Amino acid sequence: MTAWQPGDRVRVHLPEELPRRARYGMIAAAAPSQGEITVIVSDDDGSVRHVPVPRHLVGPLEALTIELCLPSPDLATDWSLRSGLAELWRAEALRAGVVVGSWQLLGTPPGAGLMASSDAWVVAEFVAGGEQLVLGVSLDLDAEDPVSLRAHRPHRWEP
């Protein structure tokens, strides 16, 4: 169980929002050991509110927890569209308050990515939170939003 402190940045799903979408906020007050946690969130219109949120809907905010899910499979399969996805994810990370450094787009053209499998590409590498990460684009045609962008720790194989 995470001991949340006032000011901690978090990723949260608001219970009244269906379908659920990730929002970013901050812990408003010392969190009780049980029950709801009060989170400060910004609404789309720029207003700010304090929202009590069930503990299981609050998680840490870091590059590894930011995920974009998009509706069109062409965004992943067409290299000319895929080449713009890395910057879209980077903008989302910036909006969330995650500092991304040493950003390098991969592939030709930059951002088109390197194929990791028949339905996944690595489109950028970067540093966040002092850790080297890569940004992956994956395709799952059975999902409601089949294109997913997420940061991962890079796989390293030693000879």
C-alpha distance (Angstrom), angle and dihedral (degrees) to the residues before:
residue distance angle dihedral
M1 . . .
T2 3.79 . .
A3 3.79 117.3 .
W4 3.80 99.3 -140.4
Q5 3.79 117.7 -153.8
P6 3.82 128.0 -161.0
G7 3.80 109.6 -84.9
D8 3.82 96.2 24.9
R9 3.82 109.9 141.4
V10 3.80 112.4 -125.0
R11 3.78 143.4 -179.9
V12 3.78 109.5 -129.5
H13 3.79 140.7 -178.9
L14 3.79 113.0 -149.8
P15 3.81 112.1 -133.6
E16 3.82 94.4 -136.8
E17 3.81 94.3 54.7
L18 3.78 115.7 93.1
P19 2.90 121.7 -151.7
R20 3.78 88.1 35.0
R21 3.78 117.9 -124.2
A22 3.75 129.8 -174.9
R23 3.77 117.4 -102.8
Y24 3.77 129.4 -179.1
G25 3.74 125.2 -131.6
M26 3.75 146.5 134.9
I27 3.77 135.4 -102.0
A28 3.82 108.3 -98.7
A29 3.80 101.0 -160.5
A30 3.79 140.9 -0.5
A31 3.79 104.9 -60.3
P32 3.79 118.4 -122.7
S33 3.80 116.6 -122.8
Q34 3.82 89.8 -112.1
G35 3.78 137.2 22.9
E36 3.76 130.6 26.0
I37 3.79 127.5 -8.9
T38 3.80 121.0 -142.1
V39 3.79 110.4 -127.6
I40 3.81 128.1 -174.5
V41 3.82 109.4 -135.4
S42 3.79 133.9 175.7
D43 3.77 117.7 -131.6
D44 3.79 124.0 -140.0
D45 3.82 90.2 -100.1
G46 3.83 90.7 57.6
S47 3.80 96.4 -105.1
V48 3.78 118.5 134.2
R49 3.79 125.2 -139.7
H50 3.80 140.8 174.6
V51 3.80 110.6 -122.1
P52 3.81 127.9 -173.3
V53 3.81 106.0 -135.1
P54 3.81 129.9 -173.8
R55 3.80 109.6 -106.4
H56 3.83 93.7 -118.3
L57 3.84 90.7 61.5
V58 3.83 93.7 57.0
G59 3.80 121.5 82.3
P60 3.78 139.9 163.2
L61 3.79 119.0 -79.4
E62 3.77 115.5 -130.7
A63 3.79 136.7 126.4
L64 3.82 90.7 -87.9
T65 3.82 92.2 59.2
I66 3.81 98.1 50.8
E67 3.78 110.8 99.3
L68 3.79 130.4 171.1
C69 3.80 117.8 -160.3
L70 3.79 116.5 -166.0
P71 3.81 131.9 -169.7
S72 3.81 106.5 -135.0
P73 3.83 120.9 76.1
D74 3.82 88.2 -157.2
L75 3.80 88.4 71.3
A76 3.81 88.1 70.0
T77 3.79 103.0 30.9
D78 3.83 99.1 45.8
W79 3.82 107.8 71.9
S80 3.81 92.2 -153.9
L81 3.83 90.5 58.4
R82 3.82 94.8 37.3
S83 3.81 89.6 56.7
G84 3.82 90.0 70.8
L85 3.80 97.6 48.9
A86 3.81 96.7 82.3
E87 3.80 92.2 60.0
L88 3.81 89.8 47.0
W89 3.82 90.4 55.5
R90 3.82 90.7 44.4
A91 3.82 90.0 54.5
E92 3.82 89.5 51.0
A93 3.82 90.3 51.0
L94 3.80 90.0 50.5
R95 3.82 90.6 49.1
A96 3.80 88.5 52.1
G97 3.80 91.6 51.3
V98 3.81 97.1 -111.6
V99 3.81 113.3 144.7
V100 3.81 111.5 -132.5
G101 3.81 119.3 -169.6
S102 3.81 139.9 173.7
W103 3.81 89.8 30.9
Q104 3.81 114.9 -171.7
L105 3.79 125.2 174.2
L106 3.81 115.3 -141.5
G107 3.78 131.9 -144.4
T108 3.78 136.0 26.8
P109 2.94 113.7 -42.2
P110 3.81 94.5 27.2
G111 3.79 109.7 -92.6
A112 3.82 95.9 21.5
G113 3.78 85.2 105.5
L114 3.76 139.9 -149.4
M115 3.79 117.8 -78.9
A116 3.80 110.9 -111.1
S117 3.82 95.0 176.0
S118 3.80 137.8 -21.6
D119 3.82 89.9 -73.3
A120 3.83 104.7 27.1
W121 3.80 138.1 67.6
V122 3.79 135.0 -175.4
V123 3.80 106.7 -136.4
A124 3.81 105.5 172.4
E125 3.77 144.4 8.8
F126 3.78 124.1 -148.1
V127 3.79 147.3 149.1
A128 3.80 123.3 -106.1
G129 3.78 127.5 165.3
G130 3.81 89.0 2.2
E131 3.80 91.2 -61.2
Q132 3.82 129.5 115.1
L133 3.83 109.0 -123.3
V134 3.78 139.5 171.0
L135 3.78 129.0 -143.3
G136 3.78 115.7 -129.9
V137 3.79 132.1 -163.5
S138 3.79 115.1 -156.4
L139 3.78 133.4 -177.5
D140 3.81 125.0 -145.0
L141 3.80 110.1 172.8
D142 3.82 90.7 -168.4
A143 3.82 93.0 60.9
E144 3.80 124.3 92.7
D145 3.82 88.6 -123.9
P146 3.81 101.3 29.4
V147 3.82 99.9 -169.7
S148 3.80 117.6 74.3
L149 3.82 128.7 -176.7
R150 3.80 117.0 -163.7
A151 3.77 139.0 155.3
H152 3.80 117.8 -117.9
R153 3.75 138.6 -179.8
P154 3.80 106.7 -102.7
H155 3.79 118.3 -107.3
R156 3.78 111.3 -119.1
W157 3.76 122.4 -166.3
E158 3.78 119.5 -166.8
P159 3.82 119.2 -147.8
